[in-house]
Amino acid sequence: MGYVLKYKDAQEISQKYNNNNFWEFSFMKDGYKLSSFNYFICGWNDFEAPLPNRPEVNAFDMRGTTFVFNKDGSLWKTFLMLPKFFNINQVESTQYGKIKDKKILNITAKEDGSLVAFMMLPNGKLFSKTIGSFTSEQAEAAYKLLYEDEEQVLWVKNMLNSGYTPLFEYLSWDNRVVVKYAAPHLCLIGVRDNITGAYYAAEELVRNSIPMSMHLAGSYAGDLDYYIELAKTMEGKEGWVVKFTDGQLVKIKTAWYFKLHGLRTQDINREDYVIKNYLEETLDDVMSQLDPSEDADAFAFVKKVTDAKLKDFQKSNLVIIGCPTHGGRSSKAVQVLLNMLPKESLKNTKIAVFDTSVTTYKQNIFMKGIIKFFGYSAPRTADILKKKGAEIVSVQTFFVMGIKGPIKDDELERVKNWSKSLIK
């Protein structure tokens, strides 16, 4: 049995990194405290030895691991997600020369979705989460999908009661990065043993114990060299996860996926490119293509941009956040940003919020009903920011004539007046 992340160790790691590269975020559900941890732009040494004075501790599970507490404050259970692992040739331990002769246990599909885990409260109720959020769209959608099949719910509960965290990819046409999927569904990729830390791919589980209706990640045969070559020409697939008999996991991603993902290293010194990938949680993939030594300037630039994310909020006299309304919610980029801001991190920060939304003017009855049903995103965004400690000074909606605009004729004057009112 190897090292398994402990709550106090996770807190110590976060504190050492000033809650920046590693951080803690908490959530209350049914009166129970849930604490989880995440990371951003960390090198191999950060994961391997985050606390130099404590060599037995590593940070590979600072990636969604969640600690659930009883109402009296005592720790109830720990739920592990998928540990941090790397692309082939990305770090020293995944160099081809070091792994080419290792025995492969299994090879499974690397799905292009969102990793979702199901966990349990002390009262027996289930909840879902992604690596970085308890309330993301993906977590909520996955929870609803699970409860469409009672047999799957019972299986998940049984796994949790047996000490395992079931891990799924939430796959949907509107939640892909590159690969196109049809109807939204959950795909079981494996489970984590919360006591030993061991990871078992879906194909290692007893098939007749899994509901027949449950989708499983694809399983493949072959050797390392075959998939390395296949990755150069394969299209329509993100890649594969290789598990060796010693438990090590390695990713092999296709050149097609990288190309359509928009991972262009020549763009790495553009702030907008860094911020876009940061908000979409894909910057890790970009950085995996760079060499820390040869591309040290790029790494320094990325750190400068990403370090500014919270400081820019806290050092500003006024922050204005706005985006289009998408189905009554803010854009995905804004949702990701809000999820990553720690609780109370915006204390004493003044924020104005706005959204743009299609006007009901000149719309048919059907469209008017849809707009009325979903509502506007700014009030929801403001509520989330309040929970982060922000002082909301104004919330406003500006109207456009259609999804792609233009802005309604009389709205420009309202925009100007609103802007002026904020800087008085």
Secondary structure, DSSP 8 states (H G I E B T S, - for coil): ------HHHHHHHHHHTTTTSEEEEEEEETTEEEEEEEE-S--HHHHH-SSTT-TT---TTTTT-EEEE-TTS-EEEEE------EETTTSGGG-HHHHTTS-EEEEEEE-SSEEEEEEE-TTS-EEEEESS-SS-HHHHHHHHHHTT-HHHHHHHHHHHHTTEEEEEEEE-TTS-SSS--SS-EEEEEEEEETTT--EEEGGGS-GGGS-TTSEE--EE---HHHHHHHHHH--S--EEEEEETTS-EEEEE-HHHHHHHT--GGGTT-HHHHHHHHHTT-HHHHHTTS-TTTTHHHHHHHHHHHHHHHHHHHT-S-EEEEEE-BTTB--HHHHHHHHHS-TTTTTT-EEEEEEEEE-STT--HHHHHHHHHH--HHHHHHHHHHHTT-EEEEEEEEEESSTT--B-TTHHHHHHHHHHHHT-
